[in-house]
């Protein structure tokens, strides 16, 4: 009963945040449209990169062009979900720390990690999520003899991948509390994240193991894609699911640790 009431409370908060974010976005409609277009160009850049590579080879890693398009579809879908719910909030953390804006959030009777992670929704990118789903659906239709039942794996693996991505990014963003100015660490994160935007099979064995276990960026798209394209690897799927939940708990512990270093605006 307590769990149900807590979930209901946080669900209402998220709906309220989404509504407020939508109203705020509409105040700057040009920026609303430009942001959608910018992400479309990012999608096109990824597509053209791989399509160009397949002009010179039949396989990338172990996947054909049709299979790689499915992988890209999962990259787009997972990235769009992360961008809508978490990206802008975590990108603003450094600025909030420097200005002392965390005071108000920490004073609220709600989990502070939840507040700082979900207060703003990038509603402009919901259109991009629809585009990502459309590309993914089209890419699946190009696969011969695709087993539709395999899509059920995505109900588990996409949330696990997004949760892993969020948890890692949150901990990187939270270093701003410890160091006050951590721009170079944020830049390092963006370069590292690119590892998850490529099929894991293209990497050296040690690096592939690293992004599947320690820093599971491959969980964003490579692991869900393997559930659709390759024979099921149940141990890998179980690991990604359990590790994503563990990372969320670790991120919360790290957040509590980082807050010890926070100097409020009033101090």
PyMOL commands that set and color helices and strands:
alter all, ss='L'
color gray80, all
select helices_A, chain A and resi 2-26+29-53+65-91+93-99+102-107+112-118+123-141+148-179+183-197+200-202+205-212+217-219+222-229+234-259
alter helices_A, ss='H'
color red, helices_A
deselect
rebuild
show_as cartoon
